[in-house]
Amino acid sequence: MMPIKIEGFHHAGFLVTDLSRAIAFYEGVLGLKALPRPDFNFDGRWYDLGHGQQLHLMCVEGMPGHNDPPRHDRHIALSVPEIGETERQLHEMGIEVGYGSGRGGQPQLFIRDPDNNTIELRPGL
């Protein structure tokens, strides 16, 4: 069985407990530039890392423990060439797939690695 095809890295998602403090660090220390962010039902900030890559901050009340499934997950997002074909391949491999949608209803797939880390798969760059 062939592995799925990855086109590139899209973004990483970090959890933060104090958005103002995080903004001061990411903008004041690292000099990152904020991107427009959709109106989700939780606070956060998106940053441009260049070359189409982004950092997404998601504000939570407290950091989850290792075995506590958080409402919002630390994760990486990878671009795939064809989301339907990727989903088919994952099912053939017996990989459990979660579903979501991004800006404008863009489909997203979510899988977990053997240590329960989240990987978001999204349509190509």
Residue pairs with C-beta under 8 A, 6 or more apart in sequence:
1 89
1 92
1 93
2 89
3 89
4 80
4 86
4 89
4 90
4 121
5 80
5 81
5 86
6 78
6 79
6 80
7 78
7 79
7 80
7 81
7 124
7 125
8 52
8 78
8 79
8 125
9 53
9 76
9 77
9 78
9 79
10 52
10 53
10 54
10 77
10 78
10 79
10 120
10 122
10 125
11 46
11 53
11 54
11 55
11 56
11 76
11 77
12 54
12 55
12 56
12 75
12 76
12 77
13 55
13 56
13 57
13 58
13 72
13 73
13 74
13 75
13 76
13 77
13 120
14 55
14 56
14 57
14 58
14 74
15 57
15 58
15 59
15 60
15 63
15 64
15 70
15 72
15 74
16 22
16 44
16 57
16 58
16 59
16 60
17 59
17 60
17 61
17 62
17 63
18 59
19 43
19 44
19 45
19 57
19 59
22 45
22 57
22 59
23 45
26 32
26 45
26 47
26 55
26 57
27 33
27 34
32 47
32 48
32 49
32 55
33 47
33 48
34 45
34 46
34 47
34 48
35 46
35 47
35 48
35 54
36 46
37 44
37 45
37 46
38 102
38 103
42 58
42 59
42 60
42 71
42 72
43 59
44 56
44 57
44 58
44 59
45 56
45 57
46 54
46 55
46 56
46 57
47 54
47 55
47 56
47 57
48 54
49 55
52 125
58 72
60 70
60 71
60 72
64 70
73 118
74 117
74 118
75 110
75 117
75 118
75 119
75 120
76 119
76 120
77 119
77 120
77 121
77 122
78 119
78 120
78 121
78 122
79 121
79 122
79 123
79 124
79 125
80 86
80 121
80 122
80 123
80 124
81 124
82 123
82 124
83 107
83 109
83 121
83 122
83 123
86 109
86 121
87 97
87 109
90 97
90 109
90 111
91 97
95 111
96 111
96 112
97 109
97 110
97 111
98 109
98 110
98 111
99 107
99 108
99 109
99 110
100 107
100 108
100 109
100 110
100 120
101 107
101 108
102 108
102 122
106 122
106 123
107 122
107 123
108 120
108 121
108 122
109 120
109 121
109 122
110 118
110 119
110 120
110 121
111 118
111 119
111 121
112 118
112 119
113 119
